[in-house]
Amino acid sequence: MSQFAINLLFVGGSFALYIGIAIWAKAGSTSDFYVAGGGVHPITNGAAIGADWMSAASFISMAGLIAAGGYANSTFLMGWTGGYVLLAMLLAPYLRKFGKFTVPEFIGDRFYSKNARLVAVICLIVASVTYVIGQMAGAGVAFSRFLEVDATMGLIIAAIVVFVYAVLGGMKGITYTQVAQYCVLITAYTIPAVFISLQLTGNALPPLGLFSTHVDSGMPILDKLNQVITDLGFNEYTADVDNKLNMVLFTLTLMIGTAGLPHVIIRFFTVPKVADARWSAGWALVFIALLYLTAPAVASMARLNLMTTIYPEGTQAEPIQYDERPNWIREWEVTGLIQFTDKNEDGRIQLYNDSPEFESTAQSRGWEGNELVVNRDILVLANPEIANLPGWVIGLIAAGGLAAALSTAAGLLLAISSAVSHDLIKGSINPNITEKGELMAARISMAVAIVVATYLGANPPGFAAQVVALAFGIAAASLFPALMMGIFSKRVNNVGAIAGMLTGLAFTLSYIFVYKGWLFIPGTNNLADTPENWVLGISPLSIGAIGAIVNFAVAFIVSNATEEPPVEIQELVESVRYPRGASQAHDH
């Protein structure tokens, strides 16, 4: 059986499973559509949260980011994991006790204001749409390689599959589909990692293999990796970070941005009681840890495999001839995600850090520039091929990459559709809409969101490489502070909350657009996205944490300068935080 047929079998089989589940779990009411009827078991919900959480960014991109940047990019691991802990400890149980369907509904009721609810809807839609672009693009990357279609056609196929199971099943269908997707993606991620860890270190557990000895050289594997890449002008893989302030702020932005993203928060509304929300959080952390503990090993071993493929005799010897390149490079070249340019016309592949510091060394070897450009998003997907693993493992990882992208895309699309149908239409435009009408509005708004997400995935904005960071910045600076103050402060009122959300959002967007070069400033040469231009060395990707501080400060200042919230609102806040809220007797 050909590799294409194997890929088709795995991907087609997984899609048939997802659609079959959606038909079995078709939503029959708004409660089914928004929160799966509120009757999901904590373990089931934990697995669904794991799939919702581990997007294409986690499955496809995170290991590639760590492989490219080493220790410096471990911030993604720390930020995303820390954000989940924040969400699980500080938000999820209290929001579940409040007993509403959506994040904007909580903000609207807590701050007794339709305007606050509308601001939250805007923040949610902007953050979710920017985030979902990355998921659809990730699906396109996986399709373009494994099903041998172009990325646009891959996006359309992915959109059709999501359309069927998300529009038909709503949260009820998505929940059980995500459980299946979690099983697919975690199996697909760990099996190649185990094989590669065994090959390189003899240790079957990748997290332990990362600290084991490299079989061929007898060196600790991280020391071997450091030696290989520093010989080629790259920084040490384990090198410390110079700008600690920026690293801390970036980690914090990812944490609070993650905790503020609504597509995971709404999963905690699907369980019967508050105690189940806490148990869901615990189980989800176990499921997430299986991938997140494996990712650093996958990244390090993939980077080492890549370098030793190009320099099989060592970095001081000649690299391989282009005509003798392994088959996996040939396959990925077709997608355009690996590109070779023979700059010195010697027929060999020079892969090194094309920097001024290494220029003299490169010239002494007859090299005239780095000749191989490898898109870092392909490393996880290409791992089985790099390691010459069986065809069925390649098919499995194809299904896993698509499962990761589609599971998060479905959660984001549900968050968008519920914000439109429940918060915008029912909450403001037509409060008297029937349940049947609201369910139809939810399905239509999700269908429109899928079309928009597919279009943007195929025709991304010029700054698409950073749209996910923009999504985290928006959520960090707008939604997270409002949720925290809504739960833990009786003094913050509607005026303060609205002022805080708008100010934090405006501040963060302004900084990102200016220092990403997306907004031209008259009288300047347009600020380049370089550390020299950043204020205090703070990257646009890290500014969400400062935006959140601005939000908190403005909300408290404005609230203390205006009237206190009504007594019934203060009592509501107290009841949400009541210690015995974990018991079923106090649930809504």
C-alpha positions as CSV (number, residue, x, y, z in Angstrom):
1,M,0.0,0.0,0.0
2,S,1.4,3.4,-1.0
3,Q,2.1,6.1,1.7
4,F,-0.7,8.3,0.2
5,A,-3.2,5.4,0.6
6,I,-2.1,4.9,4.2
7,N,-2.4,8.6,4.9
8,L,-5.9,8.7,3.3
9,L,-6.9,5.7,5.4
10,F,-5.9,7.3,8.7
11,V,-7.2,10.8,7.9
12,G,-10.4,9.6,6.2
13,G,-11.1,7.1,9.1
14,S,-10.6,9.8,11.7
15,F,-12.9,12.2,9.8
16,A,-15.6,9.5,9.5
17,L,-15.3,9.0,13.3
18,Y,-15.8,12.7,14.0
19,I,-18.8,13.0,11.7
20,G,-20.4,9.8,13.1
21,I,-20.0,11.1,16.6
22,A,-21.7,14.4,15.6
23,I,-24.7,12.6,14.1
24,W,-25.0,10.5,17.3
25,A,-24.7,13.5,19.6
26,K,-26.8,16.0,17.6
27,A,-27.8,19.1,19.6
28,G,-31.5,19.3,20.1
29,S,-31.6,22.5,22.3
30,T,-29.7,25.6,23.0
31,S,-28.4,24.0,26.2
32,D,-27.0,21.1,24.2
33,F,-25.5,23.5,21.6
34,Y,-23.8,25.8,24.1
35,V,-22.9,23.6,27.1
36,A,-23.7,20.0,26.0
37,G,-26.7,19.9,28.3
38,G,-24.4,20.5,31.3
39,G,-24.1,16.8,31.9
40,V,-20.5,15.9,30.8
41,H,-18.4,13.7,33.1
42,P,-15.3,15.3,34.5
43,I,-12.9,12.8,32.9
44,T,-14.6,13.2,29.5
45,N,-14.5,16.9,29.9
46,G,-10.8,16.7,30.9
47,A,-10.0,14.9,27.7
48,A,-12.1,17.4,25.6
49,I,-10.3,20.3,27.4
50,G,-7.0,18.7,26.5
51,A,-7.9,18.6,22.8
52,D,-9.4,22.1,22.9
53,W,-6.2,23.3,24.6
54,M,-3.6,21.6,22.4
55,S,-4.2,23.4,19.2
56,A,-2.1,23.3,16.0
57,A,0.1,25.7,17.9
58,S,0.9,23.0,20.5
59,F,1.0,20.0,18.2
60,I,2.6,21.4,15.2
61,S,4.3,24.7,16.1
62,M,5.5,24.6,19.7
63,A,8.2,21.9,19.2
64,G,9.3,23.7,16.1
65,L,9.6,27.0,18.0
66,I,11.6,25.2,20.8
67,A,13.8,23.4,18.2
68,A,14.6,26.7,16.5
69,G,15.2,28.8,19.6
70,G,16.1,26.3,22.3
71,Y,15.8,27.3,26.0
72,A,14.7,30.8,25.0
73,N,11.5,29.5,23.5
74,S,10.6,27.4,26.5
75,T,8.5,30.4,27.4
76,F,5.8,28.9,25.3
77,L,5.7,25.8,27.5
78,M,5.8,27.8,30.7
79,G,3.2,30.4,29.5
80,W,0.7,28.0,28.1
81,T,0.9,25.5,31.0
82,G,0.9,28.3,33.6
83,G,-2.1,29.9,31.9
84,Y,-4.0,26.6,32.2
85,V,-3.2,26.5,36.0
86,L,-4.4,30.1,36.4
87,L,-7.6,29.3,34.6
88,A,-8.2,26.1,36.5
89,M,-7.5,27.6,40.0
90,L,-8.8,31.2,39.7
91,L,-11.6,31.3,37.1
92,A,-13.2,28.0,36.1
93,P,-14.9,26.9,39.4
94,Y,-16.3,30.4,40.0
95,L,-17.5,30.9,36.5
96,R,-19.2,27.4,36.6
97,K,-20.9,28.4,39.9
98,F,-22.2,31.5,38.3
99,G,-24.1,29.2,35.9
100,K,-24.1,31.1,32.6
101,F,-23.5,29.9,29.0
102,T,-20.8,32.4,27.9
103,V,-18.0,34.7,29.1
104,P,-19.7,37.9,27.8
105,E,-22.9,36.9,29.6
106,F,-20.9,36.6,32.9
107,I,-19.3,40.0,32.3
108,G,-22.7,41.6,31.3
109,D,-24.5,40.2,34.4
110,R,-21.7,40.8,36.9
111,F,-21.2,44.4,35.7
112,Y,-24.9,44.9,35.3
113,S,-24.4,46.5,31.8
114,K,-25.3,45.6,28.2
115,N,-22.5,47.8,27.1
116,A,-20.0,45.7,29.1
117,R,-21.4,42.6,27.5
118,L,-21.0,44.1,24.0
119,V,-17.4,45.1,24.7
120,A,-16.7,41.6,25.9
121,V,-18.3,40.2,22.7
122,I,-16.1,42.4,20.5
123,C,-12.9,41.3,22.4
124,L,-14.0,37.7,22.3
125,I,-14.7,37.7,18.5
126,V,-11.4,39.6,17.6
127,A,-9.3,37.3,19.8
128,S,-11.0,34.1,18.6
129,V,-11.0,35.0,14.9
130,T,-7.3,35.9,15.0
131,Y,-6.6,32.6,16.8
132,V,-8.6,30.4,14.5
133,I,-6.7,31.7,11.5
134,G,-3.7,29.8,12.8
135,Q,-5.7,26.6,13.3
136,M,-7.0,26.6,9.7
137,A,-3.5,27.4,8.4
138,G,-2.2,24.5,10.4
139,A,-4.8,22.2,8.8
140,G,-3.7,23.5,5.4
141,V,0.0,22.6,6.1
142,A,-0.9,19.1,7.2
143,F,-3.2,18.5,4.2
144,S,-0.8,19.9,1.6
145,R,1.8,17.4,2.6
146,F,-0.1,14.2,3.5
147,L,-3.0,14.3,1.1
148,E,-1.0,15.8,-1.7
149,V,-3.4,18.7,-2.3
150,D,-2.6,22.4,-2.2
151,A,-3.1,24.3,1.0
152,T,-6.3,26.0,-0.2
153,M,-8.0,22.8,-1.0
154,G,-6.8,21.4,2.3
155,L,-8.5,24.3,4.1
156,I,-11.7,23.7,2.2
157,I,-11.8,20.0,3.2
158,A,-11.0,20.9,6.8
159,A,-13.8,23.5,6.8
160,I,-16.3,21.0,5.4
161,V,-15.5,18.5,8.2
162,V,-15.7,21.1,10.9
163,F,-18.9,22.5,9.4
164,V,-20.6,19.1,9.6
165,Y,-19.7,18.1,13.1
166,A,-19.7,21.5,14.8
167,V,-22.8,23.0,13.2
168,L,-24.8,19.8,13.6
169,G,-23.6,18.8,17.1
170,G,-22.8,22.1,18.8
171,M,-21.0,21.7,22.1
172,K,-22.5,18.3,22.6
173,G,-21.1,17.0,19.3
174,I,-17.8,18.9,19.8
175,T,-17.3,17.5,23.3
176,Y,-17.3,13.8,22.3
177,T,-15.5,14.6,19.0
178,Q,-12.8,16.3,21.0
179,V,-12.4,13.2,23.2
180,A,-11.8,11.2,20.0
181,Q,-9.4,13.9,18.7
182,Y,-7.4,13.9,22.0
183,C,-6.9,10.1,21.7
184,V,-5.8,10.5,18.1
185,L,-3.5,13.5,18.6
186,I,-1.7,12.2,21.8
187,T,-1.1,8.8,20.2
188,A,0.2,10.5,17.1
189,Y,2.5,12.7,19.1
190,T,4.0,10.2,21.5
191,I,4.5,7.1,19.2
192,P,7.1,8.8,16.9
193,A,8.7,10.5,20.0
194,V,9.2,7.1,21.6
195,F,10.7,5.6,18.4
196,I,13.1,8.6,18.0
197,S,14.1,8.6,21.6
198,L,14.9,4.9,21.4
199,Q,17.0,5.5,18.2
200,L,19.0,8.4,19.7
201,T,19.3,7.5,23.4
202,G,18.1,4.0,23.9
203,N,15.5,5.4,26.3
204,A,11.8,4.7,25.5
205,L,10.5,7.7,27.6
206,P,11.2,10.9,25.6
207,P,11.3,13.2,28.7
208,L,14.0,11.0,30.2
209,G,15.7,10.5,26.9
210,L,16.3,14.3,26.7
211,F,18.6,13.9,29.7
212,S,20.2,10.6,28.5
213,T,23.3,9.8,26.5
214,H,23.5,10.1,22.7
215,V,24.0,6.5,21.5
216,D,26.4,7.3,18.6
217,S,28.7,9.9,20.4
218,G,28.5,8.8,24.0
219,M,27.8,12.4,25.0
220,P,24.7,13.7,26.8
221,I,22.3,14.4,24.0
222,L,21.9,18.2,24.8
223,D,25.7,18.5,24.9
224,K,25.9,16.8,21.5
225,L,23.2,19.1,20.1
226,N,25.0,22.2,21.5
227,Q,28.3,21.0,19.9
228,V,26.6,20.4,16.5
229,I,24.8,23.8,16.2
230,T,27.6,26.0,17.7
231,D,30.0,24.5,15.1
232,L,27.6,26.0,12.5
233,G,27.4,29.4,14.1
234,F,24.1,29.0,16.0
235,N,23.7,30.0,19.7
236,E,23.9,27.2,22.2
237,Y,20.6,25.4,22.4
238,T,20.7,25.6,26.2
239,A,21.9,29.2,26.3
240,D,20.3,31.6,28.9
241,V,18.2,34.6,27.8
242,D,19.7,38.1,28.0
243,N,16.5,40.1,28.3
244,K,15.0,38.6,31.5
245,L,12.3,41.3,31.7
246,N,11.0,40.5,28.2
247,M,11.0,36.8,28.9
248,V,9.0,37.2,32.2
249,L,6.5,39.5,30.5
250,F,6.1,37.2,27.5
251,T,5.5,34.2,29.8
252,L,3.0,36.3,31.8
253,T,1.3,37.4,28.6
254,L,0.9,33.8,27.4
255,M,-0.4,32.8,30.9
256,I,-3.1,35.5,31.3
257,G,-3.9,35.5,27.6
258,T,-4.5,31.7,27.7
259,A,-6.6,32.0,30.9
260,G,-8.7,34.7,29.1
261,L,-9.3,32.8,25.9
262,P,-13.0,31.9,26.0
263,H,-13.0,28.6,24.0
264,V,-11.5,26.8,27.0
265,I,-13.4,28.6,29.6
266,I,-16.8,27.6,28.2
267,R,-15.8,23.9,28.5
268,F,-16.1,24.3,32.3
269,F,-19.8,25.2,31.9
270,T,-20.5,21.7,30.5
271,V,-20.2,19.8,33.8
272,P,-23.1,19.2,36.3
273,K,-21.6,20.9,39.3
274,V,-18.7,23.1,40.6
275,A,-16.8,20.1,42.1
276,D,-16.9,18.6,38.6
277,A,-15.3,21.7,37.2
278,R,-12.4,21.3,39.6
279,W,-12.0,17.6,38.7
280,S,-12.2,18.4,35.0
281,A,-9.3,20.8,35.5
282,G,-7.2,18.1,37.3
283,W,-7.9,15.5,34.6
284,A,-7.1,18.0,31.8
285,L,-3.8,18.8,33.4
286,V,-2.9,15.1,33.3
287,F,-3.9,14.8,29.7
288,I,-2.1,18.1,28.7
289,A,1.1,17.0,30.6
290,L,1.5,13.9,28.4
291,L,2.1,16.1,25.4
292,Y,3.8,19.1,27.1
293,L,6.4,16.9,28.8
294,T,7.2,15.2,25.5
295,A,7.5,18.4,23.4
296,P,11.0,19.5,24.6
297,A,12.4,16.1,23.7
298,V,10.6,16.0,20.3
299,A,12.1,19.5,19.6
300,S,15.7,18.7,20.6
301,M,15.8,15.3,18.9
302,A,14.2,16.7,15.7
303,R,16.8,19.5,15.6
304,L,19.7,17.0,16.1
305,N,18.2,14.7,13.5
306,L,17.9,17.5,11.0
307,M,21.5,18.7,11.5
308,T,23.1,15.2,11.4
309,T,21.1,14.4,8.2
310,I,22.8,17.3,6.4
311,Y,26.2,16.7,8.1
312,P,26.3,12.8,8.5
313,E,30.1,12.8,8.9
314,G,30.2,15.7,11.4
315,T,30.0,19.5,11.1
316,Q,33.7,19.7,10.2
317,A,33.2,17.5,7.1
318,E,31.4,18.3,3.9
319,P,27.6,18.4,4.0
320,I,25.6,16.0,1.8
321,Q,25.1,16.4,-2.0
322,Y,21.8,17.9,-2.9
323,D,21.2,15.1,-5.3
324,E,21.7,12.6,-2.5
325,R,19.2,14.3,-0.1
326,P,16.9,12.0,1.8
327,N,13.4,11.3,0.5
328,W,11.7,13.3,3.3
329,I,13.4,16.5,2.1
330,R,12.2,15.8,-1.5
331,E,8.6,15.3,-0.3
332,W,8.5,18.5,1.8
333,E,10.1,20.5,-1.0
334,V,7.0,19.9,-3.0
335,T,5.0,21.9,-0.4
336,G,7.4,24.8,-0.5
337,L,8.0,24.5,3.2
338,I,11.7,23.4,2.5
339,Q,13.6,25.5,0.0
340,F,17.2,25.0,-1.3
341,T,19.3,27.5,-3.2
342,D,22.8,26.5,-4.3
343,K,24.5,29.8,-3.6
344,N,28.1,28.6,-4.2
345,E,27.1,26.1,-6.9
346,D,29.0,23.2,-5.4
347,G,25.9,20.9,-5.4
348,R,26.0,20.5,-1.6
349,I,23.6,21.7,1.1
350,Q,25.1,24.3,3.4
351,L,23.0,24.7,6.5
352,Y,24.4,27.2,9.0
353,N,23.7,30.5,10.8
354,D,24.2,33.1,8.1
355,S,25.3,35.8,10.5
356,P,28.1,38.4,10.5
357,E,29.7,36.6,13.5
358,F,30.1,33.4,11.5
359,E,30.8,34.9,8.1
360,S,34.6,34.5,8.2
361,T,34.3,30.9,9.2
362,A,31.8,30.2,6.5
363,Q,33.9,31.9,3.9
364,S,36.9,29.8,4.9
365,R,34.9,26.7,4.2
366,G,33.8,28.1,0.7
367,W,30.3,28.8,1.8
368,E,28.5,31.8,0.4
369,G,25.3,31.9,2.5
370,N,22.9,29.5,4.1
371,E,21.3,27.4,1.4
372,L,18.5,25.5,3.1
373,V,15.4,27.2,4.6
374,V,13.2,24.9,6.7
375,N,9.8,26.0,7.9
376,R,9.9,25.2,11.6
377,D,6.2,24.2,11.6
378,I,7.1,21.0,9.7
379,L,9.5,19.4,12.2
380,V,6.8,17.5,14.2
381,L,5.0,16.4,11.0
382,A,8.2,15.4,9.3
383,N,9.7,13.6,12.4
384,P,8.6,10.1,11.4
385,E,10.0,10.5,7.9
386,I,13.3,11.9,9.2
387,A,13.7,8.9,11.5
388,N,12.6,6.4,8.8
389,L,9.6,5.2,10.8
390,P,7.0,2.9,9.3
391,G,4.3,4.3,6.9
392,W,1.5,3.8,9.4
393,V,3.3,6.2,11.9
394,I,3.4,8.9,9.2
395,G,-0.4,8.3,8.6
396,L,-1.0,8.5,12.3
397,I,0.8,11.8,12.7
398,A,-1.1,13.2,9.7
399,A,-4.4,12.4,11.5
400,G,-3.0,13.8,14.8
401,G,-2.0,17.2,13.3
402,L,-5.4,17.6,11.7
403,A,-7.1,16.5,15.0
404,A,-5.2,19.2,16.9
405,A,-6.0,21.9,14.4
406,L,-9.7,21.0,14.0
407,S,-10.4,20.4,17.7
408,T,-9.3,23.9,18.7
409,A,-10.9,25.4,15.6
410,A,-14.2,23.9,16.6
411,G,-14.0,25.2,20.2
412,L,-13.1,28.7,18.9
413,L,-15.9,28.7,16.3
414,L,-18.4,27.6,19.0
415,A,-17.2,30.5,21.3
416,I,-17.7,32.9,18.3
417,S,-21.2,31.6,17.4
418,S,-22.4,31.6,21.0
419,A,-21.2,35.2,21.4
420,V,-23.1,36.2,18.3
421,S,-26.3,34.2,18.9
422,H,-26.6,34.3,22.7
423,D,-24.9,37.6,23.7
424,L,-25.5,39.8,20.6
425,I,-28.8,38.6,19.2
426,K,-30.6,37.3,22.3
427,G,-28.8,39.7,24.7
428,S,-29.2,42.9,22.7
429,I,-30.9,42.7,19.3
430,N,-33.9,40.4,20.0
431,P,-34.3,39.4,23.7
432,N,-37.6,37.6,22.9
433,I,-36.2,35.2,20.3
434,T,-37.5,31.7,20.8
435,E,-35.2,28.8,21.7
436,K,-35.6,27.3,18.2
437,G,-34.8,30.7,16.7
438,E,-31.7,31.1,18.9
439,L,-30.5,27.6,18.0
440,M,-30.9,28.4,14.3
441,A,-29.1,31.7,14.8
442,A,-26.3,29.9,16.6
443,R,-25.9,27.4,13.7
444,I,-26.0,30.2,11.0
445,S,-23.5,32.3,12.9
446,M,-21.1,29.3,13.2
447,A,-21.5,28.6,9.5
448,V,-20.6,32.2,8.7
449,A,-17.6,32.1,11.2
450,I,-16.3,28.9,9.4
451,V,-16.5,30.7,6.0
452,V,-14.7,33.7,7.3
453,A,-12.0,31.6,9.1
454,T,-11.5,29.6,6.0
455,Y,-11.1,32.7,3.8
456,L,-8.6,34.2,6.3
457,G,-6.7,31.0,6.6
458,A,-6.3,30.9,2.8
459,N,-5.7,34.6,2.5
460,P,-4.1,35.6,5.8
461,P,-3.3,39.2,6.6
462,G,0.2,40.3,6.0
463,F,1.0,39.9,9.7
464,A,-0.4,36.3,9.8
465,A,2.8,34.9,11.4
466,Q,2.0,36.8,14.6
467,V,-1.8,36.7,14.7
468,V,-1.8,34.1,17.5
469,A,0.3,36.4,19.6
470,L,-2.2,39.2,18.8
471,A,-5.0,36.9,20.1
472,F,-3.2,36.2,23.3
473,G,-2.5,40.0,23.8
474,I,-6.1,40.9,23.2
475,A,-7.4,38.3,25.7
476,A,-4.7,39.2,28.3
477,A,-5.4,42.9,28.1
478,S,-9.2,42.8,27.9
479,L,-11.0,39.7,29.1
480,F,-8.8,38.2,31.8
481,P,-8.7,41.3,34.1
482,A,-12.5,41.7,33.7
483,L,-13.1,38.1,34.7
484,M,-10.7,38.4,37.7
485,M,-12.2,41.6,39.0
486,G,-15.7,40.3,38.4
487,I,-15.0,37.4,40.7
488,F,-12.7,38.8,43.3
489,S,-13.7,42.5,43.7
490,K,-17.0,43.7,44.9
491,R,-15.9,47.4,44.4
492,V,-15.3,47.3,40.6
493,N,-18.4,48.7,38.9
494,N,-19.7,48.8,35.3
495,V,-18.1,52.1,34.4
496,G,-14.7,50.9,35.7
497,A,-14.9,47.5,34.0
498,I,-15.8,49.0,30.6
499,A,-13.1,51.7,30.9
500,G,-10.5,49.1,31.9
501,M,-11.3,46.7,29.0
502,L,-11.3,49.5,26.4
503,T,-8.1,51.1,27.7
504,G,-6.2,47.8,28.0
505,L,-7.3,46.7,24.5
506,A,-6.5,50.1,22.9
507,F,-3.1,50.2,24.6
508,T,-2.1,46.7,23.6
509,L,-3.3,47.0,20.0
510,S,-1.5,50.3,19.6
511,Y,1.8,48.9,20.8
512,I,1.5,45.8,18.7
513,F,0.6,47.6,15.5
514,V,3.2,50.3,15.9
515,Y,6.1,48.0,16.8
516,K,5.2,45.3,14.4
517,G,5.3,48.0,11.6
518,W,1.7,47.5,10.7
519,L,0.8,51.1,11.5
520,F,2.7,53.9,9.8
521,I,3.6,56.8,12.1
522,P,3.8,60.2,10.2
523,G,7.3,61.8,10.5
524,T,9.0,58.5,11.1
525,N,10.6,55.8,8.9
526,N,8.2,53.3,10.5
527,L,9.5,51.6,13.5
528,A,11.1,48.2,12.7
529,D,10.3,45.2,14.9
530,T,13.7,45.1,16.6
531,P,14.7,45.1,20.2
532,E,16.5,48.5,19.7
533,N,13.1,50.1,18.9
534,W,11.0,48.5,21.6
535,V,10.2,50.4,24.8
536,L,12.5,49.1,27.5
537,G,13.2,46.1,25.3
538,I,9.6,44.8,25.6
539,S,8.6,42.9,22.5
540,P,5.1,43.4,20.9
541,L,4.5,39.8,21.8
542,S,5.0,40.5,25.5
543,I,2.9,43.7,25.8
544,G,-0.3,42.0,26.7
545,A,0.9,41.7,30.3
546,I,1.4,45.5,30.5
547,G,-2.0,45.9,28.9
548,A,-3.6,43.8,31.6
549,I,-1.9,46.0,34.3
550,V,-3.3,49.1,32.6
551,N,-6.7,47.5,32.5
552,F,-6.6,46.6,36.2
553,A,-5.4,50.1,37.1
554,V,-7.9,52.1,35.1
555,A,-10.8,49.9,36.3
556,F,-9.9,50.4,40.0
557,I,-9.3,54.1,39.6
558,V,-12.5,54.8,37.7
559,S,-14.6,52.5,40.0
560,N,-13.3,54.2,43.1
561,A,-14.1,57.6,41.6
562,T,-17.7,56.6,40.8
563,E,-20.6,54.9,42.6
564,E,-20.3,51.5,44.2
565,P,-22.1,48.6,42.5
566,P,-25.6,47.9,43.7
567,V,-25.9,45.8,46.9
568,E,-27.4,42.8,45.0
569,I,-24.4,42.7,42.7
570,Q,-22.0,42.8,45.7
571,E,-24.0,39.9,47.2
572,L,-23.8,38.1,43.9
573,V,-20.0,38.3,43.9
574,E,-19.9,37.1,47.5
575,S,-22.1,34.1,46.7
576,V,-19.9,33.1,43.7
577,R,-16.9,33.1,45.9
578,Y,-18.6,31.4,48.8
579,P,-16.3,28.5,50.1
580,R,-19.1,26.0,50.1
581,G,-19.7,26.6,46.5
582,A,-18.0,23.4,45.6
583,S,-21.0,21.5,46.9
584,Q,-24.0,20.6,44.8
585,A,-26.3,22.5,47.1
586,H,-24.9,25.8,46.1
587,D,-24.9,25.2,42.4
588,H,-27.1,27.0,39.9
